[in-house]
Amino acid sequence: MDRTKICSECLRELPETSFTLEDWDEEREVFVYSDVCEECENQACEPGDDDDDFRGDEDWGISEDDEWDEEYEYLEALGKRLAASAQMNLKIAAAYTEERFAAKIGFEPLASVDFSKVKASALEFITKTMGLNYVRELRMPPGNYIVMGDSHGIYAERGMVECIRHMAEAFDAQILHVGHVIDRSKNMPGEVLALPRLTVIPMADELPYLCKYHRDHPTFAIVREYIEIGNAKIRNQNYRGDYTISSSRSIRLEDDEKYEVIVLSRHLHEMHSVCRNGKKTVMITPGCTCERHASKKPRKRIPKDEKEFLALAVDSTYTGRRQGETNQYWENGIVVLHVRPDGSCTPVMCRAKKVDGEFAIAYPGSIFTEEGERSPDETGIVVGDVHVASHDAEAIDIVDQVVSELDVDFLVNVGDHMDMRSLNHHMMDRDEPTGVDVASECGKANHMLAEMGRWAPEKHIIIGNHGRFIEDFTKKMPQLSELLSFHVLSGAKSEGYRIVEEKGVLTRGPAKFCHGEMKMFGASGDRHSKMRNTMRADTMYGHTHSPSMRRGCYSVGMLGLLDQDYNEPEASSWMHGFGVVSMYGGECFMVSVPIADHQLSLGGAIYRPREDLSRWELPEFEAKIIYTQKR
């Protein structure tokens, strides 16, 4: 079947053979055609003073001597000419006067024609052509939604689209598309636009072309600017371009404080909790559905002389080099939004990777391939910053319920399991009594390790910076160094945990885990960038107390109380959360799952704390020392 594209002038969908052949794309091994069809190129004339982007009177079929069979044909022709003169802008067209229009076209319209009807025809033409007849915003009902982004025409990854199709069926989800739908040559991604229950939020410059395609293929819906679903908002953004690698954390919207989740278009697979007073906000960019490519700048005509060829060569070389270097940071991925009836929402970031040449998308407990749903080879649960005895029993109980639904193979505690306020040297240096008993605090921490240890047969724990309080204390009192150590006070080894020392890194297959407090001297950028440059991708860590992800590195939310006395609970990005690691076909898929307001939705279930939380509180205990001979 011949490929088609839309002419940027007449907006007709035509076979590629109707366009001028301009180039050969060696990387994709396809021909590159012009944006304007040959018919429009042959009819083009010099633009007028205010008509730089539109053709002259002859192209609209208007002259003083023309004869018209029907009045509406003449009105339509005049309306198109007025629309062209107004640069397809509704406000400019509405402000046109009859005298100005007559001067513009160079002759007086027929006396029998009502200029108000001409203007109405122009406004209708602009509205339909520019897609302004589609709704600007839409509020959709609670439910399950898959948000995909930036499919870019012929560059769309068909295998990833099939994975999305299977996920939509499994979750009974509607699909939303943000970002660029077409490529720079105006090619449409037919496989994407044929997805069931699809709604597209197009970029403004693509709307006219998408509208033309939609009139012939009305299988999807179009919303011009944004969609609201409960406390979530989905929209496009122009603050960070396709070829920039700066963090999405710096994007701020005027009304973002109104929403719990904000999904924006961008090629990076990112999530950040935003510092906010009151309601927590998570900023998300789902990633792209296209392959990495360097789009060539569209050209109107083939160069005709040496000067034009030289200018084209310089421009193409520079553009291709820059895009070819920056698109390496693009990431394939989507986000699944589970919006509850009360409007609250759980976003689940789902990374897409190629496994043995075919795409796979991970969701906690499942792998969606091009052929259908599969089970992971291994599943891991990652928790951190529990800060016993300042832990949050309700958040921990939610994680316990999720784990009971998953077949978990290993557990990684990424540090600061014990708050160690009893030995906090910051308080001691200020001569403040800690008010906490060492044995009581560590007994509670040991009890929590034992309960969490039921989650998986293989268990690891990393010593965090709060565990360093013990070392700082024994440096002043070295006679207690053997008695007061993390190994002794936590009892982690006796509970079956493998202990990773402070600032150590646990490597398990392609995945890496650390606490996150490491300075990484010499590394530049924010913490995620430092992690990526130092540890590379597929790294999960704690310490930040907020669920986020960037450039293949993930921080998990905390399971301690959001008010730890020393922080600012009313102005914070701290959130509860945990991580899920799925191993499949030798690849590692990670996701940091946020828990907001002690609610979580996964796999069609809604998790809230159970009434009885006594399991997470320490019963009466008796401490004793056991001496074992070293072997």
Secondary structure, DSSP 4 states (H G I P E B T S, - for coil): ---EEE-TTT--EEEGGGEEEEEEETTTTEEEEEEEEHHHHHH-----TT-TTS--GGGGT--TT---SSHHHHHHHHHHHHHHHTTT-HHHHHH--HHHHHHHHTSPPPTTS-HHHHHHHHHHHHHHHTTTTS-SEEEE-SEEEEEEE---GGGB-HHHHHHHHHHHHHHT-EEEEEE--S-TT----HHHHTSTTEEEEE-GGGHHHHHHHHHH--SSEE-SSEEEETTEEEE---SS-TT--S-GGG---TTGGG-SEEEE--SSEEEEEEPBSSS-EEEEEE-BSB----PPPP-SS---SHHHHHHHHHHHHHHHHHHHHHGGG--BEEEEEEE-TTS-EEEEEEEEEEETTEEEEEETTEEEESS-EE--SEEEEEE----BTSB-HHHHHHHHHHHHHS---EEEE-S--B--GGG-HHHHHTT------HHHHHHHHHHHHHHHGGG-SEEEEE--GGGHHHHHHHHH-GGGTTTSSHHHHH-TGGGTEEEE-TT--EEETTEEEE-S----TT--SSHHHHHHHHH-SSEEE-SS-S-EEETTEEEPPB-B-S--SSS-TTSB---EEEEEEEEETTEEEEEEEEEBTTBEEETTEEE---S--GGGS--------------
